[in-house]
Amino acid sequence: MAAITPGIVFVSLVILAALVLFATEPVPVDITALGVMVTLMLVQPVTEALASVGLLAAPLVMISVEQGLSGFASQATLTVLAMFILSDGVQRTGVVQILGAKIAAVTRESESRQLGAVIGVVAPISGFINNTAAVAILLPMVTDLAERGRNSPSKLLLPLSYASMFGGTLTLIGTSTNILASDIFDRLGYEPFSMFEFTGLGVVVTLVGTAYLLTVGRYLTPARIRPQSDLTEEFEMAEYLTEVLVREDSPLVGQRVQDALVETALDVDLLQLIRDGDVFLEPLGPKEIQAGDVFAVRTDRDTLIELLDVEGLDLVPVRVDEETLEAGEGGQNLVEVVVAPQSALVGESLSSIGFRQRYDATVLALRRGGELIRRRMDDVALQVGDTLLVQASTESVERLDRNRDFIVAQEVERRDFRESKIPVAVGIVALVVAVAALTPIPIVVSALAGALAMVATRCLKPTEIYEAVQWDVIFLLAGVIPLGVAMQETGADQLLADFVVASAAALPMLGVLALFYVVTALLTNVISNNASVVLMVPVAVEAATQIGANPLSFVIAVTFAASTAFMTPVGYQTNLFVYGPGGYKFTDYLRVGAPLQLLFAVVTTLGITVFFPVTG
């Protein structure tokens, strides 16, 4: 058993604090990771200063500044950055949307065919473009697919997320987790993973997972959202939408909409103005109110009564539905918008960001999992995965669709797809994979060259590459990599491995391998998948060495467990993507994901013994 040193104690405390912060997220996980990095770099100079004045017996030796900043120069970080750019280049061609239209024509109204098509498309795509990006691209297509077939989107969206995780195990570039695990394994003195190192095992896992989702999983997945063609019915807005008529004696006549009805303490939103048969959408603020104007509004019953009494308005006895709210223009005016993981809006409220003014759009309702919020939404702090029911002009909807802070959950007809670049973009990704797999050129060089080629061939504009990158993931990787270095430098990884081996003394080698899978999977369902890999890969290598096992088999177990977190919405970014649009409850992930996680623990462990013999 390794001796417990002050360095090990300090690193252990940092790990414990990081785990708590990752799990509770009082600040974004990338900020926590940067905090860990800075803390580790400060330890040595601070303790040296304290030791020099006699407050410490000896300074703590931790990591150097170069080691602390090594995450920014890591091959894993740069490869993931390049893969985001490659994925975006493919996305902007519209090839996935074209594929979705063809699928819809084949599957029609059959839920089983739709489910099979969704899994069959997202899994292979996720092997070659980042699986998080694959879900973001396919989510609108899947939602529309369910709507066309009059099926609940809830039955398709959770399988979409899970299948993207299966697909991420097919190649090295399928997920940032694989790339990071390969980089850490390389740093520990072993050969990094090749492009198709674990493709055989990934195929087995994907087939087993697909069979589960098409059978047991299909019946366990709830239909939380009833199939509706009308979004106002889906969000249960009947009691919150109405129309009011401005009477001739109304004190509002002659005032600007902005002054009279927008900037008011009342909980009311103006959705559209109907005047002489014409329908006007945002921006309504500058318009002068006239007698006979009809406003479609969102408000509750009590506020409506107060509004009618005070402002000289009459209730118009009509039903306001999606058709009414889309009468202003020929395109889409009512859409669901999901708050994306990298969104700058996370932690902000609709009022603090000036949502209406910034986007010329009005939020009618907010869905957070299975919870619907239709009153006093302006001050609700937004979270990743929140789904907003938004009413806006067609032009504003298109702007929202292009904005990386959101995922519009319905397909929006866009005119800016670069369809002529489809062969070029797909060819670049294929070439990146081929070069990394068949030549000595490292994947990081191949991927960066591919990213450059996307710009050189005009698949992407130079300014778009910065929008393409999920910077929170990049900073998360850069921040957590030094934690793995600190574990190795202090011997904390060896001590943790000693505990694991001692606690599993009665288990056969296969049992210890399964234990690593289960521990990593449970950890990943609570904290970041990348953080799990950083913590567990060094421990797995050390444990394998101690019991005379093949380190590669243990690292593969950790990698696959961290890439497949099914039991919580926070376990993986793709789970959060579908949380709001699917109307899921937290327990739905446990109900559908726990049996799948257990099945994968068995299949992955046994599969590793075939593809990567434990005693090799």
Number of C-alpha atoms within 10 A of each C-alpha: 10 13 10 12 12 14 20 23 13 17 21 16 12 17 18 12 14 22 19 14 18 21 18 13 15 11 11 17 24 22 17 22 25 18 16 23 25 16 14 23 21 16 18 18 15 13 17 18 14 15 15 13 9 10 12 13 12 14 19 20 17 24 23 17 15 11 18 25 18 17 24 17 12 18 20 26 25 21 22 28 24 25 29 24 28 32 25 26 31 26 25 20 23 21 18 20 20 12 13 22 13 11 19 20 11 13 19 15 17 14 20 15 15 23 23 18 17 25 25 17 20 26 29 23 21 26 24 24 25 24 30 24 22 28 28 21 23 23 25 21 25 26 21 20 29 26 18 17 17 17 23 21 28 24 24 29 29 31 27 26 28 27 28 34 31 29 32 33 32 29 26 27 26 30 27 27 29 27 27 26 28 25 20 23 20 13 14 16 8 14 12 18 20 17 21 17 17 20 19 17 23 22 18 17 22 26 15 16 23 21 14 17 25 16 11 13 21 19 12 15 21 21 17 18 18 14 19 17 15 14 17 21 14 14 19 14 20 14 13 19 22 23 22 22 19 22 18 14 11 18 16 22 20 13 15 17 20 16 13 17 19 16 11 11 7 14 17 21 19 20 25 26 24 18 15 9 9 9 16 18 23 20 19 18 17 12 14 15 24 17 17 16 18 24 23 20 20 27 23 18 13 9 14 21 12 11 19 16 11 11 17 17 26 16 15 13 9 11 12 19 16 17 13 12 20 20 17 20 15 9 15 22 23 25 22 23 26 29 24 24 24 18 19 13 20 18 15 15 17 17 14 13 14 12 16 16 13 9 17 20 22 25 23 26 22 24 23 22 21 15 13 17 14 20 15 13 17 17 11 15 14 21 19 23 29 25 31 27 21 21 25 28 26 20 14 18 25 19 14 22 20 15 14 19 19 25 25 28 26 21 21 19 14 11 8 10 16 18 16 11 21 20 12 19 29 17 14 23 23 13 15 22 21 14 17 20 18 10 10 8 11 16 27 22 17 22 28 20 14 25 26 18 19 26 18 12 13 15 27 25 13 13 9 14 20 13 14 21 21 18 15 17 19 20 19 23 27 25 26 27 30 29 27 22 24 24 25 19 15 22 19 25 26 23 20 22 24 18 15 17 19 13 11 14 13 10 14 10 18 16 14 23 28 21 19 24 29 22 15 26 28 20 23 27 22 21 22 23 25 26 27 27 31 23 22 27 29 27 28 29 23 24 28 24 13 14 14 13 20 17 24 23 25 28 26 26 26 31 27 29 29 31 29 27 31 29 26 23 26 24 25 26 22 28 27 24 29 29 30 27 30 26 25 25 18 15 12 20 22 16 17 23 22 16 16 22 22 13 15 22 22 13 16 23 25 17 20 21 15 13 14 19 14 20 14 11
